Amino acid sequence: MNGTKEATVTPTSARAGADVRVTVNGFQGGETASDGMTDPDGAVFGGVNQLTTPPSGGGTLTLHTNGLYPGRWAITIHGLS
């Protein structure tokens, strides 16, 4: 998220293979957005998934952590319009 949007992640810590829920707010309803991940070493993997926000401009995504290695990861979700 950029500094102007809000998100929560539940749980805030998980083992590989667990599902993590990311709740985002502050987008325009129906806006197309893309996600990206930053790994613990600072490498960025991005934009493979696109989503359309609901009319409320927010919602919850489920992130599957299969294949992620231990460490602090970050998710970025940005609007494409």
Z-matrix of the N, CA and C atoms (Angstrom, degrees):
N
C 1 1.448
C 2 1.520 1 107.10
N 3 1.294 2 116.96 1 146.96
C 4 1.449 3 117.14 2 171.52
C 5 1.514 4 107.74 3 -81.74
N 6 1.294 5 117.20 4 175.96
C 7 1.453 6 120.73 5 -174.14
C 8 1.516 7 114.74 6 -66.39
N 9 1.342 8 118.46 7 -6.52
C 10 1.457 9 119.83 8 -176.84
C 11 1.519 10 113.49 9 -100.05
N 12 1.299 11 118.47 10 -1.44
C 13 1.462 12 122.11 11 -179.32
C 14 1.524 13 109.51 12 -115.98
N 15 1.317 14 115.49 13 165.96
C 16 1.452 15 119.81 14 178.87
C 17 1.517 16 110.42 15 -123.07
N 18 1.331 17 115.29 16 149.11
C 19 1.462 18 121.23 17 176.67
C 20 1.511 19 109.22 18 -150.72
N 21 1.316 20 115.23 19 154.82
C 22 1.454 21 121.17 20 170.78
C 23 1.522 22 107.66 21 -129.52
N 24 1.319 23 115.80 22 148.81
C 25 1.458 24 122.47 23 179.69
C 26 1.523 25 107.74 24 -123.27
N 27 1.345 26 115.98 25 130.89
C 28 1.457 27 121.35 26 -178.54
C 29 1.520 28 109.31 27 -135.20
N 30 1.302 29 119.99 28 125.76
C 31 1.458 30 126.84 29 -9.10
C 32 1.537 31 110.19 30 -73.15
N 33 1.310 32 116.71 31 165.05
C 34 1.459 33 120.44 32 -178.93
C 35 1.521 34 112.16 33 -80.29
N 36 1.314 35 116.95 34 -11.37
C 37 1.463 36 122.74 35 177.12
C 38 1.525 37 107.78 36 -144.14
N 39 1.340 38 116.26 37 136.84
C 40 1.470 39 119.15 38 -177.71
C 41 1.519 40 110.10 39 -152.84
N 42 1.307 41 115.98 40 157.43
C 43 1.457 42 121.99 41 173.82
C 44 1.526 43 109.58 42 -83.23
N 45 1.329 44 116.72 43 153.57
C 46 1.455 45 121.24 44 176.23
C 47 1.523 46 109.45 45 -54.41
N 48 1.302 47 116.67 46 137.63
C 49 1.451 48 122.22 47 -178.90
C 50 1.518 49 113.25 48 98.57
N 51 1.333 50 117.24 49 -14.52
C 52 1.461 51 120.74 50 179.16
C 53 1.526 52 109.75 51 -82.77
N 54 1.312 53 116.77 52 155.35
C 55 1.460 54 121.20 53 172.44
C 56 1.516 55 109.16 54 -89.96
N 57 1.322 56 115.62 55 139.79
C 58 1.458 57 122.52 56 177.50
C 59 1.526 58 107.22 57 -121.21
N 60 1.321 59 117.05 58 134.78
C 61 1.456 60 121.78 59 179.31
C 62 1.522 61 110.02 60 -99.10
N 63 1.335 62 116.20 61 129.01
C 64 1.460 63 122.74 62 178.78
C 65 1.523 64 107.19 63 -115.76
N 66 1.328 65 116.69 64 114.45
C 67 1.457 66 122.22 65 179.77
C 68 1.523 67 108.13 66 -102.02
N 69 1.337 68 116.50 67 122.65
C 70 1.464 69 121.83 68 -177.75
C 71 1.523 70 109.91 69 -115.87
N 72 1.323 71 115.65 70 152.41
C 73 1.460 72 123.29 71 178.93
C 74 1.520 73 108.79 72 -141.32
N 75 1.318 74 116.95 73 163.65
C 76 1.448 75 121.52 74 170.53
C 77 1.515 76 116.25 75 93.87
N 78 1.322 77 118.83 76 4.60
C 79 1.451 78 121.08 77 176.02
C 80 1.523 79 109.37 78 -89.40
N 81 1.322 80 117.20 79 165.83
C 82 1.455 81 121.34 80 173.25
C 83 1.523 82 108.36 81 -75.75
N 84 1.312 83 117.54 82 143.31
C 85 1.453 84 120.43 83 176.80
C 86 1.517 85 110.64 84 -59.83
N 87 1.324 86 117.55 85 131.99
C 88 1.449 87 122.66 86 -179.73
C 89 1.518 88 114.78 87 79.18
N 90 1.326 89 117.42 88 4.56
C 91 1.464 90 120.90 89 179.76
C 92 1.526 91 110.87 90 -70.44
N 93 1.319 92 116.83 91 138.78
C 94 1.458 93 121.15 92 174.10
C 95 1.519 94 108.05 93 -84.45
N 96 1.317 95 116.52 94 133.59
C 97 1.463 96 122.18 95 -178.72
C 98 1.522 97 109.28 96 -131.61
N 99 1.315 98 115.83 97 160.08
C 100 1.460 99 122.68 98 179.21
C 101 1.517 100 108.03 99 -128.73
N 102 1.329 101 115.88 100 153.53
C 103 1.460 102 118.98 101 -179.55
C 104 1.518 103 110.70 102 -116.85
N 105 1.303 104 115.21 103 160.44
C 106 1.460 105 122.05 104 175.56
C 107 1.515 106 108.89 105 -150.65
N 108 1.313 107 116.41 106 157.38
C 109 1.466 108 121.79 107 179.74
C 110 1.516 109 108.97 108 -123.02
N 111 1.317 110 116.21 109 144.70
C 112 1.456 111 122.54 110 172.77
C 113 1.516 112 106.98 111 -117.19
N 114 1.351 113 116.59 112 125.79
C 115 1.459 114 119.71 113 -176.91
C 116 1.522 115 111.26 114 -83.47
N 117 1.331 116 117.67 115 173.60
C 118 1.463 117 121.33 116 -177.07
C 119 1.536 118 113.92 117 -59.46
N 120 1.335 119 117.76 118 -21.91
C 121 1.463 120 121.22 119 179.73
C 122 1.523 121 112.40 120 -93.03
N 123 1.334 122 118.29 121 0.34
C 124 1.455 123 122.34 122 178.00
C 125 1.518 124 114.70 123 93.15
N 126 1.332 125 118.87 124 1.15
C 127 1.467 126 121.22 125 176.35
C 128 1.523 127 109.28 126 -73.45
N 129 1.326 128 116.59 127 138.67
C 130 1.455 129 121.92 128 -176.88
C 131 1.522 130 109.97 129 -106.96
N 132 1.330 131 115.29 130 130.74
C 133 1.455 132 123.35 131 175.85
C 134 1.516 133 105.29 132 -119.79
N 135 1.315 134 118.37 133 118.53
C 136 1.443 135 114.29 134 -171.53
C 137 1.490 136 117.64 135 -144.04
N 138 1.315 137 111.07 136 163.45
C 139 1.429 138 122.67 137 166.95
C 140 1.511 139 118.49 138 68.05
N 141 1.308 140 120.01 139 19.75
C 142 1.461 141 119.61 140 -179.28
C 143 1.519 142 112.22 141 -83.28
N 144 1.310 143 118.01 142 -22.15
C 145 1.462 144 121.57 143 179.83
C 146 1.517 145 110.00 144 -112.83
N 147 1.322 146 116.47 145 140.87
C 148 1.452 147 121.29 146 172.77
C 149 1.516 148 108.03 147 -122.84
N 150 1.310 149 115.57 148 148.23
C 151 1.447 150 120.84 149 179.15
C 152 1.515 151 108.14 150 -139.02
N 153 1.312 152 115.86 151 156.67
C 154 1.455 153 121.68 152 174.21
C 155 1.514 154 107.08 153 -112.15
N 156 1.322 155 116.23 154 124.58
C 157 1.460 156 118.96 155 -177.78
C 158 1.529 157 109.67 156 -72.34
N 159 1.328 158 117.02 157 147.65
C 160 1.461 159 120.76 158 178.16
C 161 1.539 160 110.04 159 -69.77
N 162 1.326 161 117.76 160 171.62
C 163 1.463 162 120.78 161 -179.32
C 164 1.529 163 114.03 162 -53.59
N 165 1.326 164 117.81 163 -27.68
C 166 1.467 165 121.11 164 -179.95
C 167 1.526 166 112.57 165 -71.93
N 168 1.349 167 117.74 166 -15.48
C 169 1.463 168 120.61 167 -177.96
C 170 1.515 169 113.44 168 83.37
N 171 1.302 170 117.08 169 7.44
C 172 1.464 171 120.45 170 179.15
C 173 1.507 172 110.67 171 -151.25
N 174 1.308 173 115.20 172 169.69
C 175 1.451 174 119.49 173 179.25
C 176 1.504 175 110.61 174 174.70
N 177 1.323 176 116.40 175 -175.48
C 178 1.455 177 121.77 176 -177.33
C 179 1.520 178 109.59 177 -117.54
N 180 1.327 179 114.99 178 129.87
C 181 1.460 180 123.19 179 175.32
C 182 1.513 181 107.95 180 -105.29
N 183 1.318 182 116.81 181 149.17
C 184 1.455 183 120.63 182 173.43
C 185 1.518 184 108.14 183 -106.99
N 186 1.320 185 116.09 184 123.00
C 187 1.463 186 122.63 185 178.70
C 188 1.517 187 107.91 186 -102.75
N 189 1.320 188 116.68 187 120.74
C 190 1.460 189 121.87 188 177.40
C 191 1.528 190 107.51 189 -89.68
N 192 1.310 191 117.57 190 124.84
C 193 1.463 192 121.38 191 -172.65
C 194 1.524 193 113.86 192 -93.73
N 195 1.322 194 117.59 193 10.16
C 196 1.471 195 119.22 194 176.62
C 197 1.518 196 109.22 195 -56.16
N 198 1.321 197 117.48 196 132.64
C 199 1.452 198 121.68 197 177.05
C 200 1.515 199 115.19 198 87.91
N 201 1.336 200 118.08 199 -9.44
C 202 1.465 201 119.75 200 176.91
C 203 1.528 202 108.85 201 -82.79
N 204 1.312 203 116.57 202 136.41
C 205 1.457 204 119.85 203 178.98
C 206 1.528 205 109.94 204 -92.11
N 207 1.333 206 117.76 205 162.63
C 208 1.460 207 121.23 206 -174.49
C 209 1.526 208 112.69 207 -59.65
N 210 1.307 209 114.87 208 148.34
C 211 1.456 210 122.65 209 176.98
C 212 1.520 211 110.41 210 135.13
N 213 1.321 212 115.72 211 179.18
C 214 1.462 213 121.61 212 -178.60
C 215 1.524 214 109.34 213 -87.91
N 216 1.309 215 116.14 214 117.28
C 217 1.461 216 123.98 215 178.81
C 218 1.523 217 108.48 216 -105.79
N 219 1.317 218 116.84 217 154.75
C 220 1.474 219 122.05 218 175.22
C 221 1.519 220 107.90 219 -126.91
N 222 1.325 221 115.65 220 145.86
C 223 1.458 222 121.31 221 174.44
C 224 1.508 223 108.30 222 -115.77
N 225 1.326 224 115.90 223 139.66
C 226 1.458 225 122.91 224 177.11
C 227 1.517 226 107.62 225 -122.19
N 228 1.310 227 116.27 226 130.80
C 229 1.457 228 121.38 227 176.73
C 230 1.518 229 106.35 228 -125.35
N 231 1.318 230 116.54 229 122.37
C 232 1.460 231 118.96 230 -177.86
C 233 1.532 232 110.08 231 -131.18
N 234 1.325 233 113.75 232 144.77
C 235 1.453 234 120.40 233 178.97
C 236 1.519 235 110.80 234 -73.74
N 237 1.320 236 116.27 235 145.54
C 238 1.458 237 121.62 236 -178.11
C 239 1.526 238 112.34 237 -99.60
N 240 1.329 239 116.81 238 1.44
C 241 1.463 240 119.56 239 179.09
C 242 1.512 241 111.04 240 -121.55
